Amino acid sequence: MYAAIRQGKARAGMAEELARRIKEGAIPIISDVEGFMAYYVVYAPDDTVTAISIFNNFAGAEESNRRGVAWIEQNLAPLLIGPATAVAGPVIVTTCRRMRRARHLSFLYGQSLYNVRGNAIASGLPAL
């Protein structure tokens, strides 16, 4: 697993506009990179914005930074103080809380949602 991290300093009060632009522009570009697994954006109280993309290969992480920095320069520059930085590398430590039931592995049948063990998780769901 590899991470691509891009970071910049936003002008005060730009969180909502940054989020809107990132959702509409950056996510489609980054998620299209080969090996894409996940994307996160953190907006810190000091207006530091950090985008973290996770890939299953290093080439994908590097490519996402290439595309991401180009997109930032074209679309976010007026909202940032100075240029964004970018780094990529292997994730060397990871952990997450595991769910007691396999709810994240589920399937929809009719109007009920089931986990992989066949236990109903939710019922009466609207049809898709």
C-alpha positions in Angstrom: 0.0 0.0 0.0 1.3 3.4 -1.0 0.3 7.0 0.0 0.4 10.2 -2.0 0.2 13.3 0.2 -0.4 16.8 -1.1 -0.4 19.7 1.3 -1.0 23.4 1.2 -2.0 26.4 3.3 -5.5 27.8 2.6 -6.5 31.4 2.9 -8.8 31.8 6.0 -12.4 30.9 5.5 -11.9 28.8 2.3 -12.8 25.3 3.7 -16.3 25.1 2.0 -15.1 26.4 -1.4 -12.0 24.1 -1.2 -14.2 21.1 -0.4 -16.6 21.9 -3.3 -13.8 22.3 -5.8 -12.0 19.1 -4.6 -15.2 17.0 -4.8 -16.0 18.3 -8.3 -12.5 18.3 -9.8 -9.8 16.5 -7.9 -11.7 13.3 -6.9 -12.6 12.3 -10.4 -9.0 12.9 -11.6 -7.3 11.1 -8.6 -9.7 8.2 -8.5 -9.1 7.5 -12.2 -5.4 6.7 -11.5 -4.5 3.0 -11.8 -4.3 1.3 -8.3 -6.6 3.9 -6.6 -8.0 2.7 -3.2 -9.0 5.7 -1.1 -8.9 9.5 -0.8 -9.1 11.7 2.2 -8.8 15.5 2.8 -8.1 17.0 6.2 -8.6 20.7 6.9 -6.7 21.6 10.1 -7.6 24.5 12.4 -4.5 26.5 11.1 -6.0 26.3 7.5 -3.5 23.6 6.5 -5.2 21.3 3.9 -3.8 17.8 3.4 -5.0 15.4 0.7 -4.1 11.8 1.2 -4.6 9.3 -1.6 -4.0 5.5 -1.1 -2.9 3.2 -3.9 -1.9 -0.4 -4.3 1.3 0.5 -6.2 3.9 3.2 -6.0 3.5 4.3 -9.7 -0.2 5.2 -8.9 0.8 7.3 -5.9 3.4 9.2 -8.0 1.0 9.7 -10.9 -1.7 11.0 -8.5 0.7 13.6 -7.2 1.7 14.6 -10.7 -2.0 15.0 -11.7 -3.0 16.4 -8.3 -0.3 19.2 -8.2 -1.2 20.2 -11.8 -4.9 20.4 -10.9 -4.1 22.3 -7.7 -2.1 24.9 -9.6 -4.9 25.4 -12.1 -7.9 25.3 -9.8 -6.9 26.1 -6.2 -4.1 28.6 -6.5 -6.3 31.6 -5.7 -7.5 29.9 -2.5 -4.0 29.0 -1.3 -1.1 30.8 0.3 1.9 29.6 -1.7 2.4 26.4 -3.7 1.3 23.0 -2.5 3.9 20.3 -1.7 3.7 16.6 -2.6 5.3 13.4 -1.4 4.7 9.7 -2.0 5.9 6.5 -0.4 5.0 3.2 1.1 2.7 3.0 4.0 4.8 1.3 6.7 2.3 1.2 9.6 -1.5 0.8 9.3 -4.3 -0.2 11.6 -8.1 0.2 11.6 -10.9 -0.9 13.9 -12.3 -4.1 12.7 -16.0 -4.5 12.9 -17.3 -7.5 15.0 -19.6 -8.5 12.1 -18.7 -8.4 8.5 -21.1 -5.5 7.8 -18.8 -3.9 5.3 -19.1 -7.0 3.1 -22.8 -6.9 2.3 -25.3 -7.4 -0.4 -28.8 -6.1 -1.2 -31.6 -8.6 -1.8 -35.0 -7.1 -2.4 -35.5 -4.5 0.2 -33.1 -6.0 2.8 -29.4 -5.6 3.3 -27.5 -8.7 4.4 -23.9 -9.3 5.6 -21.9 -12.1 4.2 -23.1 -14.5 6.9 -26.7 -14.0 5.7 -27.8 -12.0 8.7 -30.2 -9.1 7.9 -28.5 -5.8 8.7 -31.4 -3.5 7.6 -34.8 -4.1 6.0 -37.5 -2.0 4.4 -35.0 -0.2 2.3 -36.2 1.7 -0.8 -35.8 -0.1 -4.1 -32.9 1.1 -6.2 
